[in-house]
């Protein structure tokens, strides 16, 4: 293969980073670059990094070094969140890199790559720097508004897509580096999002996952007709989505519990398209810990929110994440979290241990020695809480036995009358699957098919 003007991209981290990677692909295609089928065939290898927590940073750096070592004849580019956060450090610590750019203006990626390819770089450096986040001033999401580009190449599962409706965050949780990496909240306009969803569904996408740092803050930065800052506009967006023709599913991911917009519940109750699936990252249940996190809730307030959602939508599925080992947490706080997990009976939950991140307020809450001691105690408690949650998830899934649901086919099991699928109950990559019994060769990845749930097997469902 002719390696001239070819690239290969590796996307690390979250779904929002995946959307950025898809935008990079589209911008390069518009400039005549060809996506290679493998890293070995590519002139440029772009690693779209994650820089959120320590483990993600380590994975990003290890990936860069691994590709540098394995493909010495290719030009390795560090992109994304880690590059945005540590651009100078990356350039100095890995001088073999061909370039570094962040996520501040993805629309400039193609020009950046062209300059590197044409060697239009200063003689004393191989680095061309696109503007960093601090250099770009915009109150809206116009700088990388997805509506300006139709993403024809998706990195998600067949028939599924992520649509980013906000960028950045104003919640300022004390542990979170997102404001450092991606800046303040910037919301896309409703008409822009509707245009993109319409394009996606017309091109065969059956599952739309709305993503942002906090969908409960969507639109709060936009100005209304009187020039004042608006309220959350998520309900208005959902009402407009309801008007789009076609058979597809809408799922909302990441709603901060302190900002949960209850006015979306009546819309979800009436809709056959909007999944009553709510991803609400509670993080903890102890009020002292939550207060230190710069959150306003406690176990009672969050349990009331769960009850309110389930009273309105009895079949609602709730996903969350819990963080252990935050500064100040002790055994009584972990016991309170365990009580919350038992009482809340949440459908899906992920667990992680606090990562001490520089440039966040919580970094100075503990010194390194105290942090390591607390993390050790958290890691000891973690398996117990995970086992508890697994039992709860298995029990919660039983209520779907005998129910007919639409399934999105992800892949066929070789030489078996089985298919791996997902329903509205399961978000991509983080929840379980549905194992569907159907004739071999009768279905293809991306198909939408109705089936009846017949059993629960661990955290997976079985259907026919």
Secondary structure, 3 states (H helix, E strand, C coil): CCCCCEEEEEECCCHHHHHHHHHHHHHHHHCCCEECCCHHHCCEEEEEECCCCHHHHHHHHHHHHHHHHHCCCCEEEEEEHHHHHCHHHHHHHCCCCCEECCCCCHHHHHHHHHHHHCCCCCCCCCCCCCCCHHHCCCCCCHHHCHHHCCCCCCCCCCCEEEEECEECCCCCCCCCCHHHHHCCCEECCHHHHHHHHHHHHHCCCCEEEEECCCHHHCCCCCECCCCCECCCCHHHHHHHHCCCCCCCEEEECCCCHHHCCHHHHHHHHHCCCEEEEEECCCECCCHHHHHHCCCCCCHHHHHHHHHHHHHHCCCCEEEEEEEECCCCCCHHHHHHHHHHHHHHCCCEEEEEECCCCCCCHHHHCCCHHHHHHHHHHHHHHHHHHHHHHHHHHHHHHHHHCCCEEEEEEEEECCCCCEEEEECCCCCCCCCCCEEEECCCCCCCCCCEEEEEEEEEECCEEEEC
